[in-house]
Amino acid sequence: MENFKMVAKTFFGFEEVLAKELNQLGAQNVEQGVRMVSFYGDKGFMYKANLALRTALKVLKPIATFKVYNDQSLYKGVQSIDWAKVFRVNQTFVVDVTLNSEHFNHSLFVALKTKDAIVDQFRDAVGKRPDIDKDYPDVRINIHIQNDICTVSLDTSGASLHHRGYRTATNLAPINEVLAAGILLMSGWDGNSHFLDPMCGSGTFLAEAAMIACNIPANINRKEFAFEKWSDWDNDLFEKVETSLLNKTREFHYTIKGYDKAPSAVMKAKSNIKNANLDDYIQIEEANFFDTEKETEGTLHMVFNPPYGERLDIDLERFYREIGDTLKQSYPGTNSWFITGNIEALKFVGLKPSRKIKLFNGKLESRLVKYEMYAGSKRTKFQKNEE
């Protein structure tokens, strides 16, 4: 099978993490861009990327690139593609558009012009036209216009890859699964220590942490991918790729634990973890983090997503101060990471972060911070290292 170019889309800040994932999976010619990483692979690798990538939102397969200055050049460029090779007239399609161009400022107009060029070609060739289906299309076409360059791609994934397939119950403002996986990988989580999410909500960090620890493919629970409706869909190849990935799972010898003080959140998290077939690895308890203390020996890896004040009516100053106090007094020997959209509230934690990384949670500019809580005092640790 021959290799072709693909583009994996991701969130701002995760380009390096995604490139590393692709290299580890065996992609060729991996190149980072902004919110995307391009790479080469064959059809089997396209299946593998969709199944296994934790930090990709979509995997696109570019099929044409041309210059556009106005609606006529767009129409002509789209018409230059032989759409009969892409899908059949009795299949449905939809067009997604991303624009960054002074020549075009309405994505809906670009989508309509693209649709016209495609249906006109079919009508001229076979006297019939394919239908649009916005909800469950057989083929999802992606138009990306950057300045005067238009790239037409096939969306190999379908619905965004953060729809893992395990989360049916959600709490207030749950964290996106791709964002959660990216944060975990960025924090250095590899399954070689105990793990705690002290404000676990609907359990997304817990599920993603367990899948990373056991090397379980991120999208193994997903119901479908867009490429399954393509004319060259190869079910035997897909099953072979899936089996090969599942053969690389590994044992996990530590604990993954989640706390939440809301009984409804605990119930939802347990349900989602069960859906993901991860309940053997994860314990969830109803508890207020501020009343807990470290229970495990060795270094603890902690990752969480505290409320920002956008979501809950809380006294932010007091809440963030309690986070700092609890870490300082009750969690020695812990690497604690959390993401917050309330950058001002960080000063109330009362601890100096050893890392601070700019990310976006949806459209909200956020910070991922790391606090290293040493066993004993920091001074003692350094004295030991010097001896």
Secondary structure, 3 states (H helix, E strand, C coil): CCCEEEEEECCCCCHHHHHHHHHHHCCEEEEECCCEEEEEECHHHHHHHHHHCCCCCEEEEEEEEEECCCHHHHHHHHHCCCHHHCCCCCCCEEEEEEEECCCCCCHHHHHHHHHHHHHHHHHHHHCCCCCECCCCCCEEEEEEEECCEEEEEEECCCCCCCCCCCCCCCCCCCCCHHHHHHHHHHCCCCCCCEEEECCCCCCHHHHHHHHHHCCCCCCCCCCCCHHHHCCCCCHHHHHHHHHHHHCCCCCCCCCEEEEECCHHHHHHHHHHHHHCCCCCCEEEEECCHHHCCCCCCCCEEEEECCCCCCCCCCCHHHHHHHHHHHHHHHCCCEEEEEEECCHHHHHHHCCCCCEEEEEEECCEEEEEEEEEECCCCHHHHHHHHHC
